[in-house]
Amino acid sequence: MFQVDENYTRVSEFVIVGFPSLQPEYFHLVAWFFFFLYLTTVVGNFLLVVVFALECSLQKPMYIIMVSLALADIGFATVALPKLIARYWWNDGALGFHTCLFQEQMIHYFGSLSSLILMTMALDRYLAICFPLRWHFIKIHSHLLYILQHLCTVNFTMMPFCGPNKIVHAFCDTMSLTSLVCGDTTRQFSEAFAGAMFVLYVPLSFIIFSYICIIIMVLRMASRQVRAKTFSTCATQGCIISIYYIPRFFVYSTPYFPNLKMTPDKRIATTLFYSLLPPLINPFIYCLRTKEINLLFISWRLCSYITNLPANTVTSTCISTSSYR
């Protein structure tokens, strides 16, 4: 399949280049930016997981889906960002051969998982509005996670890497590694592209279908207040979904459209935008726009505020605040 010299020197490590046009004087500023981005993402999503674990009233299917998305976001940020931060903080972009391949697999694993969780979340909304018996359907789709999340990866362990080892990207990914393989990689790249499109846009088609059905159902409702609330929730989630899916299409499709050109810096910036912005804002959106979590925080603050009052007053007040849940 690959015609290479049998005496070729196998690449033992890869080097993450990052933004090729970035000047060295900005390296530490970029490192601090990604460090605070990583810290905020992990702390925000971890807070959501802790709230879910501590409060029994939140242990419902919808919140289980939200926590699953939070864990996937933590996993993606932890796999992608530390080496990028080290690249700009200590000029340490080197990754071992198998470490790079592991990062590539995990990047696509968590990306595919997030796509499927977003689909499950949209279907949960759709079934909650349109059908009463929705949880059996959700369980059926949960079994698809293991099958679909592996379709956009390529096995690079048996491919020859005998030339350059510099990855012009923020992390190891399929497109960057494919360009470093010796020989013709057209078939491998086409398979990876087809798998990525399937994992990304099959869920997206389900999401679009579910939102169309939700809009039709909401328009039939008599209450304007219910309509406004539902549209507000759908609009917020629609923005997150658009950020997640639409830029990916342009990044993945660039090699197939001659008129669609992106410089390496623009491609890396676009990839980081759609990969890191949703994990950053997801916990804040779902916490601030979810009534039960808002009431839970209010209850905790009230009980904390009145801790200096007499014991009988504290007990009666905390009991009264719990009635808001």
C-alpha positions as a printed Julia matrix, in Angstrom:
325×3 Matrix{Float64}:
   0.0    0.0    0.0
   2.88   2.4    0.8
   5.98   2.33  -1.43
   8.88   3.47   0.76
  12.52   2.55   1.18
  12.92  -0.35   3.58
  15.85   1.44   5.23
  13.9    4.57   6.08
  14.38   6.13   9.53
  11.19   5.89  11.54
  10.0    9.08  13.19
  10.28   8.73  16.98
   8.59  11.97  17.98
   6.47  14.78  16.59
   6.72  18.5   17.28
   3.65  20.71  17.76
   4.31  23.94  15.86
   1.1   25.8   16.75
   0.56  29.09  14.91
   3.42  29.25  12.38
   3.22  33.04  11.94
   3.12  33.89  15.65
   6.11  35.97  16.76
   8.13  34.75  19.8
   7.43  37.91  21.8
   3.76  36.85  21.99
   4.42  33.27  23.1
   3.94  33.88  26.83
   0.81  35.96  26.26
  -0.72  33.14  24.2
   0.35  30.6   26.84
  -1.39  32.6   29.59
  -4.51  32.91  27.42
  -4.76  29.16  26.87
  -3.93  28.49  30.52
  -6.84  30.62  31.77
  -9.06  29.14  29.06
  -8.2   25.63  30.23
  -8.62  26.53  33.92
 -12.01  28.17  33.35
 -13.24  25.27  31.22
 -12.23  22.6   33.73
 -13.46  24.48  36.82
 -16.79  25.43  35.22
 -17.58  21.93  33.98
 -16.3   20.31  37.16
 -18.58  22.57  39.2
 -21.54  21.31  37.18
 -20.51  17.7   37.87
 -20.13  18.4   41.61
 -23.55  20.09  41.81
 -25.11  17.09  40.07
 -23.37  14.64  42.43
 -24.37  16.51  45.6
 -28.01  17.27  44.75
 -30.26  14.24  44.4
 -33.07  16.29  42.82
 -30.9   16.86  39.73
 -30.24  13.19  39.06
 -32.64  13.01  36.13
 -32.02  11.92  32.52
 -31.69  15.48  31.17
 -29.07  16.39  33.77
 -27.25  13.1   33.21
 -26.86  14.17  29.58
 -25.58  17.59  30.67
 -23.03  16.01  33.03
 -21.92  13.64  30.27
 -21.27  16.66  28.04
 -19.37  18.36  30.88
 -17.15  15.31  31.36
 -16.5   15.11  27.6
 -15.56  18.81  27.59
 -13.15  18.31  30.49
 -11.61  15.34  28.69
 -11.15  17.22  25.42
  -9.58  20.27  27.08
  -7.25  18.09  29.16
  -6.09  16.15  26.11
  -5.64  19.16  23.79
  -4.48  22.16  25.82
  -1.62  21.19  28.22
   0.88  20.44  25.42
  -0.17  23.6   23.55
   0.42  25.61  26.73
   3.83  23.96  27.18
   4.66  24.77  23.55
   4.31  28.51  24.16
   5.35  28.65  27.81
   8.54  26.56  27.73
   8.97  26.1   23.97
   8.33  22.39  24.54
   6.27  21.11  21.64
   7.79  17.63  21.41
   5.47  14.62  21.67
   6.5   10.97  21.55
   5.28   8.94  18.56
   2.74   6.88  20.5
   1.78   9.85  22.71
   0.88  11.82  19.6
  -1.18   8.94  18.23
  -2.94   8.61  21.6
  -3.74  12.33  21.58
  -5.1   12.04  18.02
  -7.39   9.17  19.05
  -8.61  11.01  22.17
  -9.21  14.27  20.26
 -11.52  12.49  17.83
 -13.04  10.36  20.58
 -14.16  13.34  22.67
 -15.16  15.31  19.56
 -17.38  12.47  18.34
 -18.75  11.91  21.82
 -19.71  15.57  22.19
 -21.45  15.48  18.81
 -23.52  12.47  19.86
 -24.33  13.96  23.26
 -25.6   17.13  21.57
 -27.8   14.92  19.39
 -29.1   13.08  22.46
 -29.81  16.4   24.19
 -31.79  17.67  21.2
 -33.73  14.41  20.98
 -34.49  14.62  24.7
 -36.01  18.07  24.18
 -37.99  16.83  21.19
 -39.33  13.73  22.97
 -40.09  15.64  26.17
 -42.36  18.0   24.21
 -43.88  15.62  21.66
 -43.97  12.2   23.35
 -44.51  11.12  26.96
 -42.66   7.79  26.68
 -39.28   9.22  25.75
 -36.7    7.55  28.0
 -36.75   4.14  26.24
 -35.84   5.9   23.0
 -33.01   7.74  24.73
 -31.62   4.46  26.08
 -31.62   2.98  22.6
 -29.56   5.89  21.31
 -27.09   5.64  24.19
 -25.97   2.28  22.79
 -24.94   4.03  19.57
 -22.18   5.98  21.35
 -19.71   3.13  21.35
 -20.36   2.32  17.69
 -20.29   5.81  16.18
 -17.52   7.49  18.16
 -14.75   5.47  16.44
 -15.69   6.1   12.83
 -13.62   9.23  12.2
 -10.23   7.87  13.32
  -7.44   6.31  11.28
  -4.93   3.72  12.5
  -1.52   5.37  12.0
   0.54   2.78  13.91
   1.31   0.73  10.77
   1.89   3.71   8.47
   5.45   4.85   7.62
   6.56   8.27   8.86
   9.96   8.89   7.29
  10.02  12.58   6.52
   9.14  15.79   8.43
   7.83  15.45  11.97
   6.51  18.98  12.53
   2.74  19.2   13.01
   1.48  22.6   11.92
  -1.46  22.53  14.28
  -2.36  23.02  17.94
  -2.48  19.25  18.57
  -2.13  15.93  16.8
  -5.09  15.32  14.53
  -5.89  13.09  11.56
  -5.41  15.72   8.84
  -2.02  16.83  10.17
  -0.7   13.29  10.62
  -1.96  12.19   7.21
   0.11  14.91   5.54
   3.28  13.49   7.18
   2.79   9.88   6.05
   5.18   8.65   3.35
   3.38   7.57   0.19
  -0.08   8.11  -1.19
  -2.62   8.76   1.57
  -5.6    9.61  -0.62
  -7.62   6.58   0.44
  -6.83   7.03   4.15
  -7.73  10.72   4.04
 -10.96  10.0    2.16
 -11.96   7.37   4.73
 -11.2    9.73   7.6
 -13.17  12.53   5.9
 -16.16  10.24   5.27
 -16.12   9.02   8.87
 -15.87  12.57  10.24
 -18.75  13.75   8.06
 -20.88  10.81   9.2
 -20.23  11.32  12.9
 -20.74  15.07  12.67
 -23.61  15.5   10.24
 -25.78  12.47  10.93
 -26.28  13.82  14.48
 -26.69  17.31  13.02
 -29.49  16.1   10.73
 -31.27  14.59  13.75
 -30.78  17.85  15.65
 -32.25  19.94  12.81
 -35.17  17.53  12.5
 -35.89  17.68  16.24
 -35.75  21.48  16.34
 -38.11  21.79  13.36
 -40.59  19.5   15.13
 -40.19  21.5   18.37
 -40.85  24.79  16.55
 -43.95  23.38  14.88
 -45.22  22.05  18.21
 -44.5   25.33  20.02
 -46.31  27.39  17.4
 -49.44  25.37  18.17
 -49.29  26.35  21.83
 -51.73  28.99  22.98
 -49.53  30.52  25.7
 -47.18  33.25  24.47
 -45.1   32.93  27.62
 -44.46  29.24  26.97
 -43.59  30.01  23.36
 -41.12  32.73  24.32
 -39.44  30.52  26.93
 -39.12  27.57  24.55
 -37.77  29.71  21.7
 -35.26  31.32  24.06
 -33.95  27.93  25.16
 -33.78  26.62  21.59
 -32.03  29.76  20.35
 -29.29  29.42  22.95
 -28.68  25.77  22.19
 -28.9   26.53  18.47
 -26.02  29.0   18.78
 -23.87  26.41  20.57
 -24.69  23.79  17.95
 -23.93  26.22  15.11
 -20.55  27.09  16.61
 -19.78  23.41  17.0
 -20.8   22.15  13.55
 -20.62  24.86  10.88
 -16.89  25.81  11.13
 -15.94  22.12  11.09
 -17.46  21.73   7.66
 -15.2   24.44   6.2
 -12.07  23.06   7.9
 -12.72  19.48   6.75
 -13.88  20.48   3.27
 -11.02  22.85   2.36
  -8.89  20.15   0.61
 -11.84  19.23  -1.65
 -12.75  22.75  -2.79
  -9.98  24.59  -4.68
 -11.68  27.95  -4.26
 -11.98  27.46  -0.5
  -8.54  28.28   0.87
  -7.42  28.75   4.46
  -3.98  29.69   5.7
  -2.52  27.45   8.44
  -3.08  30.2   11.04
  -6.74  30.62  10.05
  -7.29  26.86  10.04
  -5.78  26.49  13.52
  -7.73  29.49  14.86
 -11.0   28.15  13.41
 -10.34  24.69  14.86
  -9.61  26.11  18.31
 -12.7   28.33  18.08
 -15.19  25.52  17.47
 -13.32  23.08  19.73
 -12.8   25.25  22.82
 -15.57  27.87  22.87
 -18.52  25.46  23.44
 -16.78  23.65  26.37
 -15.99  27.06  27.86
 -19.53  28.49  27.78
 -21.6   25.3   28.13
 -21.58  25.14  31.97
 -22.43  28.82  32.33
 -25.29  28.63  29.84
 -26.81  25.48  31.3
 -26.39  26.69  34.89
 -27.73  30.19  34.32
 -30.63  29.12  32.06
 -31.75  26.03  33.99
 -34.45  26.87  36.54
 -33.76  24.0   38.93
 -30.04  24.78  39.14
 -30.76  28.49  39.63
 -33.19  27.75  42.47
 -30.67  25.35  43.99
 -27.97  28.05  44.04
 -30.44  30.54  45.55
 -31.32  28.01  48.26
 -27.66  27.4   49.06
 -26.91  31.13  49.24
 -29.87  31.8   51.54
 -28.94  28.98  53.88
 -25.33  30.18  53.93
 -26.41  33.79  54.55
 -28.47  33.0   57.64
 -25.95  30.73  59.36
 -25.34  33.42  62.0
 -29.02  33.55  62.99
 -30.42  31.51  65.94
 -30.69  27.78  65.29
 -34.49  27.66  65.16
 -34.61  30.53  62.68
 -31.97  28.9   60.45
 -33.9   25.6   60.41
 -37.23  27.16  59.53
 -35.71  29.38  56.82
 -33.79  26.54  55.14
 -36.92  24.42  55.16
 -38.89  27.22  53.52
 -36.23  27.76  50.83
 -36.21  24.06  50.0
 -39.86  24.34  49.01
 -38.79  26.35  45.92
 -37.14  23.28  44.34
